[in-house]
Structures are given as C-alpha cells and as structure tokens.
Amino acid sequence: DPLKRVLLLDKMGLLGNAYPSASVAFVGGGFNNALHNILETAGWGVPVCYGDNIKKYPEGDDLAKLGGGFLIGTVDELIEILGMLSAPNAAHEAGKKAAAWIEENRGASQIILEKVASAD
C-alpha cells in the first residue's frame, strides 16, 4: 500500500533534512497557481508530486515532461502515481531524472549576471 509510510511536514526548516531520506515527495502549492519550491526536492534526486495549476512555473512542466515530476489534479491521480512509484526501482529512476534536470540547468545565476552585464 503506497500510503502506509507517509511523513507530513508542515513546518519551515525541516524539509531540507527530510528529502535525503524520502523516496517520493509531495510539495504543496500548484493547485492555485502558487507552486512551492520543487527544485530542492529534485536536487536531492527525489521524484516530486505537485498540483497541476503551474502556468507560472515552467520548472514544474519541465520536470513532469522528463518523468521526474508528477502533476496531480485529483486524489485518485495521486494514489495512481504513488502506486506506480512504489514499483521496484520506479521512484529511484524518476529521482535520477529529476536530479539530471537540475544538473543540466545549473548555472542560471551566471547566465543572468552575464545578461545583466551585457545590457549596460
């Protein structure tokens, strides 16, 4: 049963310590177009589930397309995805895709600084 071992955290400052032990994470937001930080989760190589209203958050769409993130619109979709991720190696493989996306997109600060400098 994919819902047997669930840890709910609703306190600032605890998530960074929990992600390294997680096999799957559900990050809040995304239901009312206010997605919380999924990049930290992906950076730990943890597949991440989140709400499907992410128009302002292209990283959510990118991760979903690669199979490292999972858009959730209903409870049934969440249960289905958690069931799929509980298959042997499924969460691990999805987590590798999430971490690879983070690695491929490193250096954003440098790119922004270069664009700002060239605009002067």
N, C-alpha and C positions, 0 to 999 in steps of 0.2 A: 504494500500500500504506500504510494508516494507521499501521503500526508502524515505518516506516522511520526517522522522525526522532523519537526519544524521548530525553528527558533525565531521568535518575533522580537525585533528590537525597535523601540520607539523612543530612543534617547540619543542625543547628539554625542559624538565622540566614541561610540562603541563599534561602529561598522568597520572601521579600518582593521580592528583586531579580530573581527569575526570572519571577514572574507577569506583569509587564508585557510580556514577550516571548512568553508562551505563547499558543497558540491553544486548547488544551484542557488541563485538569489532572486528575490522579487523586490525590485526597487520601486518605491512609491512614486506617485505622480503619473502623468501620462494619460490620465482619464479626463482631465480638464485642461489639457494642453499646458501643463506645468511639470514636465518630467524632472525628476531629481537626478543626481549625478550617477550615471551608469558607467562612466569611464573608469572610475576607481574599481568597480566590480570587474569589468572586463580586463583591466590591467593586472588583476590577480589571477586571470585565467579562469574565471568563474562565469558560466553562462548566466545571462541575466534576463529576467522576465519583467515586463513593464506594460503600462497601459498603452492603448493603441491610438490615442489622440496626441500625436507628436509632430504636428506640422512645423513647429519652430525648432525642432531638434533633429537635424539630419543625421547625427550620430546614431540615433535610435533606429532610423530606417536603414542605415549602412550595416549596422550590426545584425539586424534582422535578415537582410538580404544574404549575408555571409553565413548565417546559421549560428552566430554566437549570441544573438539576442532574440527575444521572442515577444511579439506583440500580443497582448491579452485584452480581449474585449468583454469576455464573459467568464463566469466561474467554470463553466464546462470547458472552455478553451484552456484555462489554467490547469485543470485536472488532466486534460488530454496531454498537454505539453509536459507536465510533471511526470506523467506515466511514460511518455516517450523518453524523457531524460533519465528515467530510472533503469532503462535497459542497459546491459553491460557496456561500459565504455562510452555511452552516448553523451553524458554530461562532460566527461573528460575531453572528448573530441570537440564538442561545442565550445568548451572553455578554451581549448587551443585556438579555435577560430577567433574568439573574442580577443585573446591576447595578441594574436598575429595582427589583427586590425589595429590595435593600439600601437604595436611596434611599427607598422607601416606608416602610421600617421604621426610619428614623433617629429619634433622639431617645429611645431606650429609657432612657438614663440619667436624663433629665429626668423621664420618666414614673415611674420607680422612686423618685426623690427626692421627687416630689410625693405618691406613695402612702405613703412612709415618714413624711413630714411630717404628712400628714393622719391618720395612725394615732396620733399623740401625744396 
